[in-house]
Amino acid sequence: MSYTPSLTHELGNISVRLSNLNQHMELLGATQEAVTLYQSLVDNNPTSYTPDLAHELGNISVQLSNLNWHMESISATQESVSLY
């Protein structure tokens, strides 16, 4: 039994709380971890998890923009859009 889907969901919850505390670097780390986990889930079950991966990439895009990492933000946005 894999707990990866539940873990990715909880990383999303952590990200919301870190955002509320303006802890942008920690927030980015949690979201990057969620993206990595979703990528492995997509490899095994693309139909179920591709929308979640696209959503998390969109979240990273916003976080990167908040850190003034605009080129990286654009790249994450483009990857997100390509999955939809």
C-alpha positions in Angstrom: 0.0 0.0 0.0 1.4 3.4 -1.0 1.0 6.4 1.2 2.4 8.8 -1.5 -1.0 10.3 -2.5 -1.8 11.1 1.1 1.7 12.5 1.7 1.4 14.8 -1.3 -1.9 16.0 0.0 -0.4 16.8 3.4 2.5 18.6 1.8 -0.1 20.8 0.2 -1.6 21.5 3.6 1.8 22.4 5.0 2.3 24.7 2.1 -0.8 26.7 2.9 0.3 27.1 6.5 3.8 28.2 5.4 2.3 30.7 3.0 0.2 32.1 5.8 3.4 32.6 7.8 5.2 34.2 4.8 7.8 31.5 4.9 8.4 31.5 1.2 11.6 29.4 1.0 10.2 26.6 3.2 6.9 26.8 1.2 8.8 26.3 -2.0 10.6 23.3 -0.6 7.4 21.6 0.5 5.8 22.3 -2.9 8.9 21.0 -4.8 8.7 17.8 -2.8 5.0 17.4 -3.7 5.9 17.9 -7.4 8.5 15.2 -7.2 6.1 12.8 -5.6 3.3 13.7 -8.1 5.8 13.1 -10.9 6.3 9.5 -9.7 2.6 9.0 -9.3 2.0 10.3 -12.9 4.6 7.8 -14.1 2.4 4.9 -12.7 -1.1 6.4 -13.2 -1.1 9.5 -15.5 -4.9 9.7 -15.8 -5.4 10.0 -12.0 -2.5 12.3 -11.1 -1.6 14.5 -14.0 -4.1 17.2 -13.0 -2.6 17.3 -9.5 0.9 17.6 -10.9 -0.2 20.5 -13.1 -1.9 22.2 -10.1 1.3 21.9 -8.0 3.4 23.2 -10.8 1.1 26.2 -11.0 1.6 26.7 -7.2 5.4 26.6 -7.7 5.0 29.2 -10.4 3.3 31.6 -8.0 5.8 30.9 -5.3 8.8 31.5 -7.6 7.2 34.8 -8.7 6.8 35.8 -5.1 10.6 35.2 -4.6 11.3 37.3 -7.7 12.5 34.3 -9.7 10.4 35.2 -12.7 12.2 33.2 -15.4 11.8 30.0 -13.3 8.2 31.0 -12.6 7.5 31.2 -16.4 9.1 27.8 -16.9 6.9 26.2 -14.2 3.8 27.8 -15.7 4.6 26.6 -19.1 5.1 23.0 -17.8 1.8 23.3 -15.9 -0.1 24.5 -19.0 1.4 21.7 -21.1 -0.1 19.1 -18.8 -3.6 20.4 -19.2 
